[in-house]
Amino acid sequence: MKVNIYPILSSLHDNNFIESERNKLLESLASRTGYSFNVVPLNKLYEDCDLALILVESGGSENQFLKNIVKFKAPYILLTFGHNNSLAASLEILTYLRRNNLKGEVLHGDNEYIAKRIIELANKIAHPDRLGVIGKPSDWLISSNVDYKEVKERFNIELVDISTQELINEIKKHNEDLAPSMFKATFNYDELKKAYHIYLALLNLVNRYNLKGFTIRCFDLLDTVHSTACLALSLFNDEGIIGTCEGDIPSLLGMFFIRHLLHKPSFQANPSRIDVINNEIILAHCTIPLKMTKSYKFDTHFESKIGVGIKGEMDETDVNIFRISPTLDSFVCLSGKIKENLNELNLCRTQIKIKLNDDITYFLKRSLGNHHLIIYGDNKDKIREYLLNFGLKEVK
């Protein structure tokens, strides 16, 4: 593992003393990590290393950072000394980054802690999380494509394209029976069996491509295998493997962040009706994770009237409504409370009415897309802090 060290230093300090202290620090870190640490000038290309650290060698070096910030890419990892006001300057730089919605971190403390954190950062970069895109976004999601390169650079997430045909080939390999006690609800056995085979086929792809989650162009399954992925997506989200429908990549990323940050599932849903006067919104979909329901029953998929959809009853409690933008530069996180579970014939199977604490006209004037994620609890502060550190801006 090659680590580049970019030093910044005020002209007021003794270069010989600083260089001696720098060498002691880097030798200590090299012995603890086994990595190669290379001091390079600020004009050397970023791509020449696996991990880049900005070594803040003294106070008064803040302007050196500001002049050279264009040479760096987020996240800005600031390595400090325990003297020469290195920490003070690093904190000033970190504050600047946060004010400008840029992700940064200060590495400070004893060398054992710093070495451990460098290993964590290097492993994250060397082994990015992988999310699958099975098919492509559905034709009606005209604003849900993302820049794969930007996803990799900003979040260190690799998006892996997988063809729908590969999934269909996997589905055809399965003919397992269902265990009688697998689900609390009953339904047409043959339909449940087909839906479960889709789950098993998707599991094969998850293991084959080492995925933390996936999105699927699910409507392609209606004509090819005469079933739906609703039940499979529900089961995967229960298990902590992210699954979103209709090839919606922003929902996939958002759901992945929620699982990583809060260790809980979320529910991908369509905004279906808005009451501006009462600040209420109805959202619905057929793929709710079973663990998010207090009770559930099976029905057909709403639009096609085939396959297996889930009609779940949700707790009437505090929730967040969350989405990131397809441009990956903004997000919305609203607070509210589920007031009622509905049972209307002209909506997707799981239907909830939410009374918002925030301005509901966001959906009518500034919406970041169709699907939004429902998360139990009020996690707004945690979500906001997490995404601001990636440089995203909040839409209110």
C-alpha positions in Angstrom: 0.0 0.0 0.0 1.5 3.3 -1.1 0.7 6.4 0.9 1.6 9.9 -0.4 2.3 12.6 2.2 1.7 16.2 1.1 3.3 18.5 3.6 2.2 22.1 4.1 4.3 24.4 6.3 4.5 28.0 7.3 7.6 29.8 6.2 8.2 31.0 9.8 9.3 27.5 11.0 12.7 25.7 11.1 12.6 23.3 8.1 15.4 21.1 9.6 13.5 20.5 12.8 10.3 19.9 11.0 11.9 17.4 8.6 13.4 15.5 11.6 10.0 15.3 13.3 8.3 14.3 10.1 10.7 11.5 9.5 10.2 10.2 13.1 6.4 10.2 12.6 6.4 8.5 9.2 8.9 5.8 10.3 6.7 5.0 13.2 3.6 4.8 11.0 5.4 2.7 8.5 6.5 0.2 11.1 2.9 -0.1 12.5 1.1 -0.4 9.1 3.6 -2.0 6.8 2.8 0.7 4.3 5.2 2.8 2.2 5.0 6.5 3.1 6.4 8.9 0.5 6.8 12.6 0.9 5.9 14.2 -2.4 5.5 17.8 -3.6 2.1 19.3 -4.0 2.2 19.2 -7.7 2.6 15.4 -8.0 -0.4 13.6 -9.4 -2.9 12.3 -6.9 -3.2 9.0 -8.8 0.4 8.0 -7.9 -0.8 6.5 -4.6 -3.4 4.4 -2.9 -4.0 6.9 -0.1 -3.1 10.6 0.2 -2.6 12.4 3.5 -2.1 16.2 3.9 0.6 16.6 6.6 -0.1 19.9 8.4 3.3 20.6 9.8 2.8 23.9 11.6 0.4 26.7 12.5 0.1 29.3 9.8 -0.1 26.8 7.1 -3.8 27.3 6.4 -3.3 29.5 3.4 -1.0 26.9 1.9 -3.9 24.5 2.0 -6.2 27.0 0.6 -3.9 27.8 -2.3 -3.5 24.1 -3.1 -6.9 22.7 -2.4 -7.6 22.2 -6.1 -4.8 19.6 -6.2 -6.6 17.5 -3.7 -9.8 15.4 -3.8 -12.2 14.8 -0.9 -12.1 13.3 1.6 -9.3 15.7 2.9 -7.4 13.6 5.5 -5.3 15.9 7.7 -2.3 14.3 9.5 -1.0 16.3 12.4 2.0 16.7 14.7 1.6 17.1 18.4 3.5 20.4 18.3 4.2 23.6 16.2 0.4 24.4 16.4 -0.2 21.6 13.8 -3.4 20.6 15.5 -4.7 24.2 15.7 -4.1 24.7 12.0 -5.7 21.4 11.1 -8.9 22.3 13.1 -9.1 25.6 11.3 -8.8 23.8 7.9 -11.4 21.2 9.0 -13.8 24.0 9.9 -13.3 25.6 6.5 -14.1 22.2 4.9 -17.3 21.7 6.9 -18.5 25.2 6.1 -18.1 24.5 2.4 -19.8 21.0 2.6 -16.5 19.2 2.0 -15.6 15.9 3.7 -12.5 16.0 5.9 -11.0 14.3 9.0 -8.1 15.1 11.3 -5.7 12.3 12.2 -4.3 13.2 15.7 -3.3 11.3 18.8 -0.8 8.6 19.6 0.9 6.9 16.6 -0.9 3.6 17.4 -4.3 5.2 16.9 -3.2 7.1 13.8 -1.8 3.9 12.2 -5.0 2.0 12.9 -7.1 4.8 11.3 -4.8 4.9 8.3 -5.3 1.1 7.8 -9.1 1.6 8.0 -9.0 4.3 5.4 -6.7 2.4 3.1 -8.8 -0.7 3.3 -12.0 1.3 2.5 -10.3 2.6 -0.6 -8.8 -0.7 -1.6 -12.0 -2.6 -1.2 -14.9 -0.5 -2.3 -18.5 -1.5 -1.5 -20.2 -3.1 -4.5 -23.8 -2.5 -5.5 -25.5 -4.2 -8.4 -27.6 -2.7 -11.2 -29.6 -5.5 -12.7 -31.0 -4.3 -16.0 -31.2 -0.5 -16.0 -33.6 2.1 -14.6 -37.2 1.6 -15.7 -38.1 3.7 -18.7 -40.3 6.0 -16.6 -37.5 6.8 -14.2 -36.1 9.5 -16.5 -34.2 11.2 -13.7 -32.8 8.2 -11.9 -29.5 7.6 -13.8 -26.3 8.5 -12.0 -22.7 9.0 -13.0 -21.0 5.7 -12.0 -17.6 7.4 -11.8 -18.9 10.1 -9.5 -20.4 7.4 -7.2 -17.0 5.8 -7.0 -15.1 9.0 -6.4 -17.5 10.5 -3.9 -18.6 7.5 -1.9 -16.1 4.8 -2.9 -19.0 2.6 -4.1 -18.6 0.5 -7.2 -21.8 0.0 -9.3 -21.8 -3.3 -11.2 -24.0 -3.8 -14.2 -25.7 -7.2 -14.5 -28.0 -8.1 -17.3 -31.6 -9.1 -16.7 -31.0 -12.2 -18.9 -28.4 -13.4 -16.4 -30.9 -13.1 -13.6 -33.6 -15.0 -15.7 -31.0 -17.8 -16.4 -30.5 -18.1 -12.6 -34.3 -18.2 -11.9 -34.7 -21.1 -14.3 -32.2 -23.2 -12.2 -34.4 -23.2 -9.2 -37.4 -25.5 -8.4 -37.1 -25.7 -4.6 -40.3 -26.2 -2.5 -41.3 -23.8 0.2 -41.1 -24.7 3.9 -44.7 -24.6 5.3 -43.7 -22.3 8.1 -41.6 -19.8 6.1 -44.1 -17.0 6.2 -46.8 -15.9 8.7 -49.2 -15.1 5.9 -50.7 -17.5 3.4 -51.2 -17.1 -0.3 -51.3 -19.0 -3.6 -48.5 -21.6 -3.1 -47.4 -21.6 -6.7 -47.0 -17.8 -6.7 -45.1 -17.8 -3.5 -42.9 -20.5 -4.8 -42.1 -18.5 -8.0 -41.4 -15.4 -5.9 -39.1 -17.3 -3.7 -37.2 -18.7 -6.7 -36.5 -15.1 -7.7 -35.1 -14.5 -4.2 -32.8 -17.5 -4.6 -31.6 -16.4 -8.0 -30.9 -12.9 -6.8 -29.0 -14.4 -3.9 -26.8 -16.3 -6.4 -25.9 -13.0 -8.1 -25.3 -11.3 -4.7 -22.7 -14.0 -3.9 -21.3 -14.2 -7.4 -20.6 -10.5 -7.6 -19.9 -9.9 -3.9 -22.7 -7.3 -3.6 -23.8 -5.3 -0.5 -27.1 -4.6 -2.4 -28.7 -4.2 -5.8 -31.5 -2.5 -7.7 -33.5 -4.4 -10.3 -35.5 -3.4 -13.4 -38.2 -5.6 -11.9 -41.0 -5.0 -14.5 -38.9 -7.0 -17.0 -39.8 -10.1 -14.9 -43.6 -9.8 -15.6 -43.4 -11.1 -19.1 -40.4 -13.4 -18.8 -41.0 -15.4 -15.6 -44.6 -14.2 -14.9 -43.8 -13.0 -11.4 -42.4 -10.1 -9.4 -39.4 -9.3 -7.2 -41.4 -7.6 -4.5 -41.1 -10.5 -2.0 -37.4 -11.0 -2.8 -36.6 -7.3 -2.2 -38.5 -7.4 1.1 -36.5 -10.5 2.3 -33.2 -9.0 1.3 -33.8 -5.8 3.1 -34.8 -7.8 6.2 -31.4 -9.5 6.0 -29.4 -6.3 5.6 -28.7 -6.7 1.9 -30.1 -3.6 0.1 -32.7 -4.2 -2.6 -34.6 -1.5 -4.5 -37.0 -1.9 -7.4 -37.4 -0.3 -10.8 -33.6 0.2 -11.3 -33.7 3.3 -9.0 -30.0 3.9 -8.2 -30.5 7.0 -6.0 -32.9 4.9 -3.9 -30.3 2.1 -3.8 -27.6 4.5 -2.6 -29.9 6.2 -0.1 -31.0 2.8 1.4 -27.4 1.7 1.6 -26.4 4.8 3.5 -29.3 4.3 5.9 -28.4 0.7 6.6 -24.7 1.7 7.1 -25.4 4.6 9.3 -28.5 3.5 11.3 -28.3 -0.3 11.0 -32.0 -0.4 10.1 -34.1 -1.1 7.0 -36.0 1.5 5.0 -39.1 1.4 2.8 -39.0 2.6 -0.8 -42.3 4.2 -1.6 -44.1 6.3 -4.2 -45.6 9.6 -3.1 -49.2 9.0 -4.1 -51.3 12.0 -2.8 -50.5 15.3 -1.1 -52.7 17.4 1.2 -51.1 20.8 1.3 -53.6 22.3 3.7 -53.1 19.6 6.3 -49.4 19.0 5.5 -50.0 15.3 4.9 -48.8 12.9 2.3 -49.8 9.3 1.3 -47.0 7.0 0.2 -47.4 3.4 -1.1 -45.5 0.5 -2.5 -45.5 -3.3 -2.6 -42.0 -4.1 -1.3 -41.9 -3.2 2.4 -39.4 -5.2 4.5 -41.4 -7.6 6.6 -39.5 -6.5 9.7 -40.9 -3.0 9.3 -44.5 -4.3 9.6 -46.5 -5.0 12.7 -48.6 -7.4 10.5 -48.7 -8.2 6.9 -50.5 -10.2 4.3 -49.7 -11.1 0.7 -51.5 -9.8 -2.4 -50.7 -9.5 -6.0 -48.4 -6.8 -7.4 -50.5 -3.7 -7.8 -50.0 -2.7 -11.4 -49.8 -6.1 -13.0 -52.1 -8.1 -10.6 -49.7 -11.0 -10.8 -46.9 -12.3 -8.6 -46.6 -11.5 -4.8 -46.8 -8.0 -3.3 -46.9 -7.2 0.4 -49.6 -5.3 2.2 -48.0 -4.4 5.5 -49.3 -2.5 8.4 -46.7 0.0 9.8 -46.4 1.4 13.3 -48.0 4.7 13.8 -44.9 6.5 15.0 -42.2 9.0 14.1 -40.5 8.6 10.7 -38.1 10.3 8.3 -38.7 10.7 4.5 -35.4 10.6 2.8 -33.9 10.8 -0.7 -30.6 11.7 -2.4 -30.5 13.4 -5.7 -29.5 11.7 -9.0 -26.8 14.3 -9.3 -25.3 13.1 -6.0 -24.9 16.6 -4.7 -28.0 17.1 -2.5 -30.4 15.3 -0.3 -33.7 15.8 1.6 -34.6 14.5 5.0 -38.0 15.4 6.4 -39.6 14.5 9.7 -43.1 13.4 10.4 -45.4 10.8 11.9 -47.4 7.9 10.4 -51.0 8.8 11.2 -52.8 6.0 9.4 -52.5 2.8 7.4 -54.8 2.9 4.4 -56.6 0.2 2.3 -57.4 1.8 -1.0 -57.9 -0.2 -4.2 -56.1 2.2 -6.5 -52.7 2.3 -4.7 -49.8 0.0 -4.2 -50.3 -2.6 -1.5 -48.6 -1.0 1.6 -50.2 2.5 2.1 -49.4 5.0 4.8 -50.5 8.6 5.5 -47.8 10.8 7.1 -48.3 14.1 8.8 -45.1 16.1 8.2 -43.4 18.5 10.6 -41.6 20.1 7.6 -42.9 22.0 4.7 -44.7 19.5 2.4 -44.4 21.8 -0.7 -40.9 20.4 -1.1 -42.6 17.6 -3.1 -44.3 20.1 -5.4 -41.5 22.6 -5.9 -38.1 21.0 -5.1 -38.6 17.2 -5.2 -35.4 15.2 -5.9 -37.4 12.4 -7.6 -40.2 9.9 -7.4 -39.3 7.2 -4.8 -38.6 8.3 -1.3 -37.4 6.2 1.6 -39.4 5.8 4.9 -37.3 5.3 8.0 -38.6 4.6 11.5 -37.6 7.2 14.2 -36.4 10.8 13.8 -32.8 10.4 12.6 -32.6 13.7 10.8 -29.5 15.1 12.6 -27.5 11.9 12.1 -28.4 11.7 8.4 -27.7 15.3 7.8 -24.3 15.2 9.5 -23.4 12.0 7.6 -24.2 13.4 4.2 -22.8 16.9 4.8 -19.5 15.2 5.4 -19.7 13.8 1.8 -20.2 17.3 0.5 -23.9 17.0 -0.2 -26.2 19.9 0.4 -29.6 19.7 2.2 -32.7 20.6 0.3 -35.5 21.9 2.6 
